[in-house]
Amino acid sequence: MVKTLMFGLLAMLSFSALPGNAAVTLPAVFSSHMVIQRNLPAHVWGWAAAGETVSVTFRGETKTATTDELGEWSVFLSPGSAGGPFVLTVKGQTERTLEDVLVGDIWLASGQSNMEFEMRKSSTAATDLPKAGDSQLRLMIVKKKTAEYGQEDIETTAAWAASSPETAREFSAVAWYFAKDIEEHEHVPVGVIDATWGGTLAESWTRLAAIGEDAALAPVFASRGHMEDRRVEALREETLGPKMIADAKAKGLPEPKFPWNPPMVMWAPGMLYNGMIAPLTPFPIKGVIWYQGESNSAIERASSYERLFKTLIEDLRAQWQIGDFPFLYVQIANFKSTPLEVWAPIREAQRKALSLRNTGMAVTIDIGNPDDVHPTDKLTVGRRLALAGRAVAYGETVEFSGPMFRQATAEGSGLRVWFDHADGLQTRGGSLTGFEIAGKDGIYAPAEGRIDGGTVVLSAPSVEKPIAVRYGWSNSPECHLYNRAGLPASPFQSTR
């Protein structure tokens, strides 16, 4: 009896939330000017009065559904190739008509501030924003939102719209350059959903149950409901920027403060997934682009990032239920940071995530700003991500990665380091620096090296029998190793 009453109450609450108790309602991800994913069943869903028949018409096909006790309905239309514009019509007791709908590829862009970083702030904004008009490139921005439980719908700060100088201005620069490159090379409409929040942790974007199912990830729950004092300082620097803080001090002004106060709920495990990602999982996409890791670089957090990051990728794929879609990400750039943060282990964790299927990584160790956590060159980042996308997602035969560590073998009193993606191995902008080797004692010493074909041969006078090697192993290393394609080698550490 109690169960029946509770179910009835839930149904009444859901029904009463509908406009006029009868209007056909669509999720916020559906609007005019949207993109629908090609070559996958087109999933359209929403809400109406309980027991109402709803029909959806798109590209000459009509499907009907009857809402359940909670007023929910869902239909799947046949897959189709890229094209448009089309009209999508939803009819019940009321009618919704969406105009100018394209069919193409949809990418979700997510992560923290370097993915959020707006086009207007990029070093190329003055040149590229005036030329941002593109009817085949569609943009949408998800409103920042935290939630204790997975939400049914998102909120948007910018609904679907064609790219223009105005709509691109506040959009993710990395995502815009990525999408523009993909559209130009693949010749299909591209839609990008910008769901980002600066200063956030990977666990905030990961489903809470997925973290809880892995006992090894238990330490991440220490962040729930509070934030360590030393991370407040690091986040303050990321959010405000060292220049803003220094300028205020020089002028004798009060020190800039956060626009929020700890505890910061957006740091809690699962909170951003619930509010900004979960509502999108019924919506078919081509793949995800990701730029995050800086906020997980605190010494006490970095060791769990490899496992956490792989969990995030695998669980997102599981929740979307469309297979192992491409997941492309940016390896964090060079930045001096603070002694309490270790960026090298985060980069290594990101490199190791390439063991997962259909992943690709853009290395940015050469284009960061050692003095600013927000480097303004987002054009290069977007293009390197697009190279990975063209190879991983679209099957193009194109060099998409810089030299990637394969193995190290003993050679006399030194080591020979082997790389993949090493055609035309060379140095650019400096000498062969950044390599260190170690013996059984685990003490690393700077190594001298020479390039030999697609390998690097290393030695150090103080290390007689080296068994381990690492490269670029600091927060802001000096790295000059590239391949012929002009792509930089990823920092790495071999296992001992």
KETORRO-465328 format. One record per residue (C-alpha): residue number from 0; residue in one letter; x, y, z. Coordinates in nm, 3 decimals, decimal comma. Layout:
   nr  rest     east    north       up
  NUM     A        X        Y        Z
...
end
This chain:
   nr  rest     east    north       up
    0     M    0,000    0,000    0,000
    1     V    0,280    0,240    0,097
    2     K    0,466    0,155   -0,222
    3     T    0,151    0,225   -0,429
    4     L    0,098    0,558   -0,258
    5     M    0,460    0,661   -0,309
    6     F    0,447    0,571   -0,678
    7     G    0,124    0,767   -0,718
    8     L    0,279    1,069   -0,546
    9     L    0,583    1,058   -0,775
   10     A    0,358    1,034   -1,078
   11     M    0,152    1,332   -0,961
   12     L    0,464    1,540   -0,897
   13     S    0,606    1,457   -1,240
   14     F    0,272    1,529   -1,407
   15     S    0,225    1,858   -1,227
   16     A    0,571    1,972   -1,339
   17     L    0,465    1,960   -1,703
   18     P    0,363    2,295   -1,855
   19     G   -0,016    2,307   -1,855
   20     N   -0,017    1,940   -1,749
   21     A   -0,026    1,844   -2,119
   22     A    0,235    2,028   -2,326
   23     V    0,486    1,812   -2,510
   24     T    0,827    1,890   -2,362
   25     L    1,172    1,808   -2,504
   26     P    1,506    1,803   -2,324
   27     A    1,719    2,117   -2,358
   28     V    1,958    1,935   -2,591
   29     F    1,679    1,946   -2,855
   30     S    1,623    2,282   -3,023
   31     S    1,626    2,444   -3,361
   32     H    1,974    2,462   -3,520
   33     M    2,082    2,139   -3,344
   34     V    2,283    1,851   -3,487
   35     I    2,170    1,488   -3,470
   36     Q    2,434    1,216   -3,481
   37     R    2,463    1,045   -3,819
   38     N    2,473    0,667   -3,871
   39     L    2,317    0,591   -3,533
   40     P    1,948    0,554   -3,440
   41     A    1,815    0,904   -3,369
   42     H    1,687    0,898   -3,011
   43     V    1,417    1,154   -2,934
   44     W    1,253    1,161   -2,592
   45     G    1,068    1,390   -2,356
   46     W    0,760    1,440   -2,143
   47     A    0,385    1,489   -2,190
   48     A    0,065    1,401   -2,007
   49     A    0,050    1,044   -1,876
   50     G   -0,104    0,808   -2,130
   51     E   -0,069    1,056   -2,417
   52     T    0,029    0,942   -2,768
   53     V    0,326    1,134   -2,906
   54     S    0,452    1,119   -3,265
   55     V    0,793    1,227   -3,396
   56     T    0,852    1,302   -3,764
   57     F    1,199    1,346   -3,908
   58     R    1,335    1,297   -4,263
   59     G    1,007    1,153   -4,384
   60     E    0,981    0,895   -4,106
   61     T    0,724    0,901   -3,824
   62     K    0,739    0,703   -3,500
   63     T    0,487    0,708   -3,216
   64     A    0,503    0,634   -2,845
   65     T    0,265    0,644   -2,549
   66     T    0,382    0,814   -2,233
   67     D    0,411    0,608   -1,916
   68     E    0,265    0,684   -1,572
   69     L    0,531    0,953   -1,518
   70     G    0,462    1,119   -1,853
   71     E    0,786    1,001   -2,013
   72     W    0,810    0,895   -2,379
   73     S    1,091    0,785   -2,609
   74     V    1,131    0,688   -2,976
   75     F    1,423    0,578   -3,195
   76     L    1,425    0,680   -3,560
   77     S    1,628    0,513   -3,833
   78     P    1,995    0,603   -3,875
   79     G    2,080    0,835   -4,162
   80     S    2,378    0,990   -4,336
   81     A    2,497    1,347   -4,294
   82     G    2,288    1,624   -4,442
   83     G    2,020    1,884   -4,386
   84     P    1,880    2,119   -4,291
   85     F    1,572    1,921   -4,186
   86     V    1,263    1,984   -3,976
   87     L    1,186    1,771   -3,670
   88     T    0,826    1,774   -3,549
   89     V    0,690    1,636   -3,222
   90     K    0,312    1,614   -3,181
   91     G    0,092    1,529   -2,886
   92     Q   -0,184    1,746   -2,747
   93     T    0,056    2,026   -2,837
   94     E    0,321    2,045   -3,108
   95     R    0,691    2,134   -3,119
   96     T    0,869    2,208   -3,445
   97     L    1,248    2,230   -3,463
   98     E    1,386    2,406   -3,768
   99     D    1,727    2,396   -3,937
  100     V    1,831    2,058   -3,792
  101     L    2,150    1,909   -3,936
  102     V    2,269    1,549   -3,931
  103     G    2,642    1,506   -3,874
  104     D    2,883    1,437   -3,591
  105     I    2,840    1,550   -3,230
  106     W    3,133    1,587   -2,993
  107     L    3,108    1,650   -2,620
  108     A    3,382    1,884   -2,492
  109     S    3,443    1,864   -2,119
  110     G    3,701    1,923   -1,847
  111     Q    3,833    2,216   -1,650
  112     S    3,953    2,567   -1,729
  113     N    4,180    2,501   -2,025
  114     M    3,889    2,341   -2,208
  115     E    3,650    2,609   -2,081
  116     F    3,894    2,884   -2,195
  117     E    3,683    3,102   -2,427
  118     M    3,767    3,192   -2,785
  119     R    3,770    3,561   -2,696
  120     K    4,073    3,501   -2,469
  121     S    4,280    3,300   -2,716
  122     S    4,591    3,447   -2,879
  123     T    4,429    3,404   -3,221
  124     A    4,093    3,561   -3,133
  125     A    4,153    3,890   -3,312
  126     T    4,221    3,705   -3,637
  127     D    3,978    3,413   -3,614
  128     L    3,669    3,541   -3,433
  129     P    3,566    3,779   -3,714
  130     K    3,579    3,477   -3,950
  131     A    3,392    3,239   -3,717
  132     G    3,071    3,234   -3,922
  133     D    3,000    2,875   -4,031
  134     S    2,653    2,734   -4,089
  135     Q    2,784    2,375   -4,074
  136     L    2,935    2,417   -3,727
  137     R    2,684    2,424   -3,441
  138     L    2,756    2,516   -3,078
  139     M    2,581    2,466   -2,744
  140     I    2,697    2,553   -2,390
  141     V    2,576    2,362   -2,084
  142     K    2,509    2,573   -1,776
  143     K    2,725    2,493   -1,474
  144     K    2,528    2,277   -1,234
  145     T    2,595    2,036   -0,949
  146     A    2,353    1,771   -0,832
  147     E    2,345    1,494   -0,572
  148     Y    2,166    1,263   -0,815
  149     G    2,162    1,218   -1,190
  150     Q    1,935    1,481   -1,345
  151     E    1,680    1,427   -1,622
  152     D    1,774    1,744   -1,807
  153     I    2,049    2,000   -1,844
  154     E    2,023    2,374   -1,844
  155     T    2,198    2,577   -2,113
  156     T    2,365    2,917   -2,113
  157     A    2,364    2,909   -2,493
  158     A    2,120    2,690   -2,690
  159     W    2,219    2,534   -3,022
  160     A    2,326    2,797   -3,273
  161     A    2,540    2,817   -3,585
  162     S    2,894    2,936   -3,524
  163     S    2,932    3,311   -3,563
  164     P    3,161    3,579   -3,418
  165     E    2,900    3,624   -3,144
  166     T    2,828    3,258   -3,058
  167     A    3,193    3,147   -3,081
  168     R    3,311    3,432   -2,856
  169     E    3,217    3,261   -2,528
  170     F    3,269    2,906   -2,655
  171     S    3,561    2,677   -2,571
  172     A    3,853    2,776   -2,795
  173     V    4,003    2,427   -2,797
  174     A    3,667    2,272   -2,886
  175     W    3,597    2,530   -3,157
  176     Y    3,932    2,480   -3,330
  177     F    3,896    2,102   -3,302
  178     A    3,547    2,106   -3,451
  179     K    3,640    2,348   -3,730
  180     D    3,930    2,126   -3,834
  181     I    3,713    1,811   -3,826
  182     E    3,439    1,978   -4,031
  183     E    3,685    2,097   -4,295
  184     H    3,856    1,759   -4,332
  185     E    3,555    1,527   -4,300
  186     H    3,307    1,750   -4,488
  187     V    3,017    1,684   -4,251
  188     P    2,822    1,912   -4,016
  189     V    2,973    1,913   -3,668
  190     G    2,800    1,995   -3,341
  191     V    2,986    2,055   -3,016
  192     I    2,842    2,052   -2,665
  193     D    3,056    2,259   -2,425
  194     A    3,015    2,115   -2,072
  195     T    3,308    2,255   -1,876
  196     W    3,391    2,404   -1,536
  197     G    3,726    2,557   -1,442
  198     G    3,921    2,427   -1,143
  199     T    3,734    2,097   -1,120
  200     L    3,851    1,744   -1,043
  201     A    3,820    1,432   -1,257
  202     E    3,617    1,261   -0,984
  203     S    3,355    1,538   -1,004
  204     W    3,294    1,436   -1,366
  205     T    3,283    1,064   -1,287
  206     R    2,967    0,879   -1,189
  207     L    2,966    0,825   -0,813
  208     A    2,874    0,457   -0,837
  209     A    3,162    0,392   -1,078
  210     I    3,407    0,532   -0,822
  211     G    3,241    0,342   -0,538
  212     E    3,266    0,010   -0,722
  213     D    3,648    0,028   -0,712
  214     A    3,798    0,001   -0,363
  215     A    4,127    0,142   -0,493
  216     L    3,950    0,472   -0,559
  217     A    3,828    0,512   -0,201
  218     P    4,076    0,799   -0,132
  219     V    3,893    1,029   -0,374
  220     F    3,600    1,044   -0,132
  221     A    3,820    1,245    0,105
  222     S    3,739    1,547   -0,110
  223     R    3,364    1,517   -0,065
  224     G    3,224    1,811    0,129
  225     H    3,552    1,995    0,185
  226     M    3,871    2,114    0,021
  227     E    4,227    2,107    0,156
  228     D    4,372    2,445    0,250
  229     R    4,677    2,402    0,030
  230     R    4,457    2,320   -0,269
  231     V    4,264    2,641   -0,206
  232     E    4,587    2,829   -0,277
  233     A    4,655    2,628   -0,593
  234     L    4,301    2,675   -0,719
  235     R    4,313    3,044   -0,638
  236     E    4,618    3,073   -0,863
  237     E    4,449    2,879   -1,144
  238     T    4,123    3,073   -1,123
  239     L    4,258    3,423   -1,077
  240     G    4,595    3,390   -1,244
  241     P    4,928    3,493   -1,091
  242     K    4,939    3,818   -1,290
  243     M    4,607    3,938   -1,147
  244     I    4,727    3,863   -0,795
  245     A    5,067    4,028   -0,850
  246     D    4,913    4,339   -1,012
  247     A    4,681    4,389   -0,717
  248     K    4,971    4,367   -0,470
  249     A    5,183    4,608   -0,676
  250     K    4,903    4,865   -0,680
  251     G    4,832    4,829   -0,310
  252     L    4,483    4,695   -0,380
  253     P    4,306    4,424   -0,183
  254     E    4,405    4,077   -0,297
  255     P    4,153    3,928   -0,547
  256     K    3,924    3,667   -0,397
  257     F    3,743    3,364   -0,529
  258     P    3,398    3,422   -0,672
  259     W    3,294    3,140   -0,436
  260     N    3,390    3,014   -0,092
  261     P    3,492    2,662    0,022
  262     P    3,356    2,406    0,070
  263     M    3,321    2,379   -0,305
  264     V    3,047    2,138   -0,400
  265     M    3,167    2,107   -0,759
  266     W    3,473    1,921   -0,627
  267     A    3,266    1,640   -0,478
  268     P    3,269    1,303   -0,658
  269     G    2,992    1,265   -0,913
  270     M    2,844    1,613   -0,870
  271     L    2,921    1,746   -1,217
  272     Y    2,847    1,417   -1,384
  273     N    2,502    1,425   -1,223
  274     G    2,423    1,783   -1,317
  275     M    2,592    1,830   -1,655
  276     I    2,666    1,490   -1,813
  277     A    2,407    1,233   -1,701
  278     P    2,117    1,412   -1,877
  279     L    2,311    1,393   -2,206
  280     T    2,379    1,018   -2,201
  281     P    2,058    0,923   -2,391
  282     F    2,171    1,155   -2,673
  283     P    2,393    0,974   -2,930
  284     I    2,731    1,135   -2,995
  285     K    3,041    1,070   -3,204
  286     G    3,283    1,102   -2,914
  287     V    3,435    1,309   -2,634
  288     I    3,721    1,558   -2,619
  289     W    3,867    1,621   -2,274
  290     Y    4,117    1,863   -2,118
  291     Q    4,164    1,826   -1,743
  292     G    4,418    1,709   -1,490
  293     E    4,569    2,023   -1,339
  294     S    4,340    2,013   -1,035
  295     N    4,427    1,648   -0,968
  296     S    4,800    1,725   -0,949
  297     A    4,815    1,774   -0,571
  298     I    5,063    1,524   -0,426
  299     E    4,795    1,337   -0,235
  300     R    4,574    1,303   -0,543
  301     A    4,808    1,238   -0,832
  302     S    4,875    0,871   -0,752
  303     S    4,510    0,778   -0,810
  304     Y    4,466    0,967   -1,137
  305     E    4,560    0,682   -1,370
  306     R    4,293    0,454   -1,231
  307     L    4,042    0,734   -1,193
  308     F    4,089    0,863   -1,547
  309     K    4,047    0,518   -1,700
  310     T    3,735    0,468   -1,488
  311     L    3,593    0,797   -1,613
  312     I    3,649    0,699   -1,978
  313     E    3,515    0,346   -1,948
  314     D    3,211    0,446   -1,744
  315     L    3,111    0,730   -1,977
  316     R    3,114    0,479   -2,261
  317     A    2,906    0,236   -2,055
  318     Q    2,647    0,501   -1,971
  319     W    2,607    0,614   -2,334
  320     Q    2,556    0,255   -2,449
  321     I    2,678    0,318   -2,802
  322     G    3,006    0,127   -2,780
  323     D    3,365    0,239   -2,725
  324     F    3,328    0,581   -2,885
  325     P    3,643    0,787   -2,949
  326     F    3,777    0,960   -2,639
  327     L    4,040    1,221   -2,724
  328     Y    4,220    1,423   -2,462
  329     V    4,492    1,679   -2,401
  330     Q    4,796    1,595   -2,192
  331     I    4,849    1,884   -1,951
  332     A    5,106    2,143   -2,059
  333     N    5,421    2,277   -1,896
  334     F    5,366    2,502   -1,593
  335     K    5,589    2,584   -1,295
  336     S    5,299    2,534   -1,053
  337     T    5,369    2,495   -0,680
  338     P    5,588    2,246   -0,488
  339     L    5,268    2,086   -0,362
  340     E    5,169    1,977   -0,712
  341     V    5,327    1,707   -0,929
  342     W    5,234    1,739   -1,293
  343     A    5,464    1,468   -1,433
  344     P    5,268    1,177   -1,279
  345     I    4,945    1,322   -1,422
  346     R    5,099    1,330   -1,770
  347     E    5,217    0,972   -1,724
  348     A    4,868    0,863   -1,618
  349     Q    4,728    1,031   -1,928
  350     R    4,986    0,858   -2,148
  351     K    4,895    0,520   -2,000
  352     A    4,526    0,575   -2,074
  353     L    4,618    0,523   -2,440
  354     S    4,601    0,151   -2,360
  355     L    4,222    0,186   -2,383
  356     R    4,061    0,135   -2,724
  357     N    3,979    0,433   -2,944
  358     T    4,172    0,688   -2,742
  359     G    4,403    0,963   -2,865
  360     M    4,617    1,219   -2,685
  361     A    4,739    1,565   -2,787
  362     V    5,077    1,642   -2,629
  363     T    5,122    2,008   -2,531
  364     I    5,446    2,000   -2,333
  365     D    5,597    2,251   -2,578
  366     I    5,318    2,508   -2,603
  367     G    5,230    2,586   -2,242
  368     N    5,324    2,897   -2,049
  369     P    5,552    2,817   -1,753
  370     D    5,421    3,126   -1,574
  371     D    5,050    3,093   -1,651
  372     V    4,834    2,783   -1,610
  373     H    4,617    2,912   -1,896
  374     P    4,834    2,928   -2,210
  375     T    4,656    3,127   -2,479
  376     D    4,760    2,919   -2,781
  377     K    4,447    2,708   -2,815
  378     L    4,472    2,685   -3,195
  379     T    4,762    2,439   -3,178
  380     V    4,589    2,238   -2,906
  381     G    4,269    2,211   -3,109
  382     R    4,454    2,110   -3,423
  383     R    4,654    1,841   -3,245
  384     L    4,334    1,704   -3,097
  385     A    4,181    1,706   -3,444
  386     L    4,478    1,509   -3,582
  387     A    4,405    1,242   -3,321
  388     G    4,038    1,256   -3,414
  389     R    4,104    1,221   -3,785
  390     A    4,309    0,908   -3,720
  391     V    4,118    0,747   -3,432
  392     A    3,759    0,847   -3,512
  393     Y    3,770    0,877   -3,891
  394     G    4,040    0,630   -3,994
  395     E    4,255    0,875   -4,187
  396     T    4,613    0,776   -4,261
  397     V    4,777    1,073   -4,096
  398     E    5,054    1,108   -3,838
  399     F    4,866    1,214   -3,528
  400     S    5,111    1,160   -3,242
  401     G    5,457    1,266   -3,145
  402     P    5,719    1,007   -3,042
  403     M    5,567    0,774   -2,783
  404     F    5,782    0,563   -2,550
  405     R    5,777    0,191   -2,632
  406     Q    6,062    0,032   -2,435
  407     A    6,419    0,076   -2,310
  408     T    6,691   -0,184   -2,364
  409     A    7,039   -0,211   -2,212
  410     E    7,326   -0,120   -2,440
  411     G    7,673   -0,134   -2,291
  412     S    7,677    0,106   -1,998
  413     G    7,376    0,293   -2,128
  414     L    7,019    0,254   -2,252
  415     R    6,859    0,260   -2,593
  416     V    6,510    0,408   -2,583
  417     W    6,264    0,296   -2,852
  418     F    5,966    0,500   -2,968
  419     D    5,652    0,460   -3,172
  420     H    5,560    0,747   -3,406
  421     A    5,933    0,812   -3,442
  422     D    5,969    0,866   -3,816
  423     G    6,220    1,146   -3,864
  424     L    6,313    1,166   -3,494
  425     Q    6,481    1,503   -3,433
  426     T    6,530    1,794   -3,197
  427     R    6,367    2,131   -3,250
  428     G    6,429    2,457   -3,068
  429     G    6,713    2,322   -2,856
  430     S    6,938    2,029   -2,777
  431     L    6,841    1,678   -2,666
  432     T    6,750    1,758   -2,305
  433     G    6,508    1,626   -2,045
  434     F    6,629    1,263   -2,025
  435     E    6,730    1,103   -1,695
  436     I    6,840    0,746   -1,622
  437     A    6,863    0,543   -1,300
  438     G    7,014    0,218   -1,177
  439     K    6,883   -0,028   -0,919
  440     D    6,901    0,239   -0,649
  441     G    6,630    0,439   -0,827
  442     I    6,834    0,759   -0,818
  443     Y    6,794    0,946   -1,146
  444     A    7,077    1,143   -1,306
  445     P    7,066    1,371   -1,611
  446     A    7,163    1,175   -1,920
  447     E    7,353    1,264   -2,233
  448     G    7,198    1,129   -2,548
  449     R    7,209    1,101   -2,922
  450     I    6,942    1,021   -3,177
  451     D    6,998    0,700   -3,374
  452     G    6,723    0,646   -3,630
  453     G    6,398    0,610   -3,438
  454     T    6,575    0,561   -3,104
  455     V    6,767    0,765   -2,848
  456     V    7,086    0,626   -2,690
  457     L    7,152    0,752   -2,335
  458     S    7,429    0,736   -2,077
  459     A    7,539    0,909   -1,757
  460     P    7,881    0,884   -1,589
  461     S    7,724    0,831   -1,245
  462     V    7,498    0,545   -1,354
  463     E    7,698    0,234   -1,448
  464     K    7,411   -0,002   -1,518
  465     P    7,096    0,196   -1,594
  466     I    6,766    0,009   -1,585
  467     A    6,515    0,294   -1,597
  468     V    6,461    0,613   -1,795
  469     R    6,232    0,911   -1,776
  470     Y    6,180    1,216   -1,994
  471     G    6,035    1,557   -1,918
  472     W    5,980    1,453   -1,557
  473     S    5,904    1,785   -1,391
  474     N    5,621    2,036   -1,376
  475     S    5,774    2,256   -1,645
  476     P    6,046    2,062   -1,828
  477     E    6,254    2,172   -2,125
  478     C    6,172    1,927   -2,403
  479     H    6,289    1,938   -2,765
  480     L    6,229    1,589   -2,907
  481     Y    5,992    1,574   -3,209
  482     N    5,916    1,361   -3,511
  483     R    5,917    1,471   -3,874
  484     A    5,552    1,575   -3,849
  485     G    5,651    1,840   -3,596
  486     L    5,474    1,671   -3,306
  487     P    5,649    1,662   -2,966
  488     A    5,742    1,348   -2,775
  489     S    5,530    1,272   -2,472
  490     P    5,696    1,286   -2,131
  491     F    5,720    0,938   -1,980
  492     Q    5,873    0,717   -1,716
  493     S    5,968    0,354   -1,780
  494     T    5,900    0,084   -1,521
  495     R    6,188   -0,058   -1,322
end
